[in-house]
Amino acid sequence: MGKLFYGTQTGTTVAVAESIQKQLAELVSEIKPIDRSSAADFADDDFLVLGSSTWGDGELTDDWVDFWPQMDNINFSGKKVALFALGDQVGYGYNFVSSMKIMYDKVLERGGTIIANQITKDGFDFEHTEAIVDNYFVGLVIDEVNESHLTEDRIAAWAQEIRSGLMVTA
Ligand SMILES: Cc1cc2nc3c(=O)[nH]c(=O)nc-3n(C[C@H](O)[C@H](O)[C@H](O)COP(=O)(O)O)c2cc1C
């Protein structure tokens, strides 16, 4: 079993986190807002989901920023981590979901393995993102502002990638 940690500025990410848990019920036992989490909460699980909406100019949410120094107290080695980010490809298409790359870089720096990171950019329309590596988004991309009708299907496709990454059959 694993845990999901999320940050939010205005609450949209909460419902997305809940949908993710619903679709990954066999793998995610708990969802935790990052402003009520500690580094110790990350310790026991080999599978983690980390998510944030994107603020400022491609930045993490304030709650993640406040937590960020604690990331250096977490040893991610041996942990498989799946990432998700919310953004707005129309209003902020010049830095769409770039917050996800900040999480990606830190998890790798701390020894973790990123899974479910082969998310195609097909179907999105934006100018620039930092969150693409080797032509794929490094995790699940959700745009609740413009494409909320696609959210459940996007979560479902990514959930399958997670199952393959953990080598479990649904
Ligand atoms: C002031 C402001 C800045 C934003 N900056 C970005 C951005 O840089 N990139 C992006 O993709 N979305 C950006 N967004 C869009 C939010 O990420 C999006 O509305 C998201 O659904 C908010 O989720 P939350 O309510 O969980 O914080 C911004 C929104 C606002 C209001």
The ligand as an SDF file (V2000), in Angstrom:
LIG
                    3D

 31 33  0  0  0  0  0  0  0  0999 V2000
   -2.3340   33.2340  -10.0230 C   0  0  0  0  0  0  0  0  0  0  0  0
   -2.3580   31.8990  -10.7110 C   0  0  0  0  0  0  0  0  0  0  0  0
   -1.1720   31.3940  -11.2410 C   0  0  0  0  0  0  0  0  0  0  0  0
   -1.1660   30.1770  -11.9300 C   0  0  0  0  0  0  0  0  0  0  0  0
    0.0110   29.7190  -12.5180 N   0  0  0  0  0  0  0  0  0  0  0  0
   -0.0280   28.6050  -13.2870 C   0  0  0  0  0  0  0  0  0  0  0  0
    1.1330   28.1870  -14.0010 C   0  0  0  0  0  0  0  0  0  0  0  0
    2.2070   28.7860  -13.9290 O   0  0  0  0  0  0  0  0  0  0  0  0
    1.0460   27.0670  -14.7740 N   0  0  0  0  0  0  0  0  0  0  0  0
   -0.1280   26.3430  -14.8940 C   0  0  0  0  0  0  0  0  0  0  0  0
   -0.1440   25.3420  -15.6310 O   0  0  0  0  0  0  0  0  0  0  0  0
   -1.2540   26.7250  -14.2090 N   0  0  0  0  0  0  0  0  0  0  0  0
   -1.2290   27.8290  -13.4280 C   0  0  0  0  0  0  0  0  0  0  0  0
   -2.3640   28.2120  -12.7450 N   0  0  0  0  0  0  0  0  0  0  0  0
   -3.5910   27.3900  -12.8450 C   0  0  0  0  0  0  0  0  0  0  0  0
   -3.8260   26.4930  -11.5980 C   0  0  0  0  0  0  0  0  0  0  0  0
   -2.7930   25.5430  -11.4500 O   0  0  0  0  0  0  0  0  0  0  0  0
   -5.1620   25.7730  -11.7630 C   0  0  0  0  0  0  0  0  0  0  0  0
   -6.2100   26.7300  -11.6980 O   0  0  0  0  0  0  0  0  0  0  0  0
   -5.3970   24.6710  -10.7450 C   0  0  0  0  0  0  0  0  0  0  0  0
   -6.5420   23.9240  -11.1070 O   0  0  0  0  0  0  0  0  0  0  0  0
   -5.5760   25.2190   -9.3140 C   0  0  0  0  0  0  0  0  0  0  0  0
   -5.6320   24.1180   -8.4180 O   0  0  0  0  0  0  0  0  0  0  0  0
   -5.8040   24.3310   -6.8220 P   0  0  0  0  0  0  0  0  0  0  0  0
   -7.1590   24.9680   -6.6210 O   0  0  0  0  0  0  0  0  0  0  0  0
   -5.7340   22.9500   -6.2440 O   0  0  0  0  0  0  0  0  0  0  0  0
   -4.6830   25.1750   -6.3430 O   0  0  0  0  0  0  0  0  0  0  0  0
   -2.3790   29.4340  -12.0580 C   0  0  0  0  0  0  0  0  0  0  0  0
   -3.5670   29.9440  -11.5050 C   0  0  0  0  0  0  0  0  0  0  0  0
   -3.5740   31.1710  -10.8700 C   0  0  0  0  0  0  0  0  0  0  0  0
   -4.8820   31.7060  -10.3370 C   0  0  0  0  0  0  0  0  0  0  0  0
  1  2  1  0
  2  3  1  0
  2 30  2  0
  3  4  2  0
  4  5  1  0
  4 28  1  0
  5  6  2  0
  6  7  1  0
  6 13  1  0
  7  8  2  0
  7  9  1  0
  9 10  1  0
 10 11  2  0
 10 12  1  0
 12 13  2  0
 13 14  1  0
 14 15  1  0
 14 28  1  0
 15 16  1  0
 16 17  1  0
 16 18  1  0
 18 19  1  0
 18 20  1  0
 20 21  1  0
 20 22  1  0
 22 23  1  0
 23 24  1  0
 24 25  2  0
 24 26  1  0
 24 27  1  0
 28 29  2  0
 29 30  1  0
 30 31  1  0
M  END
$$$$
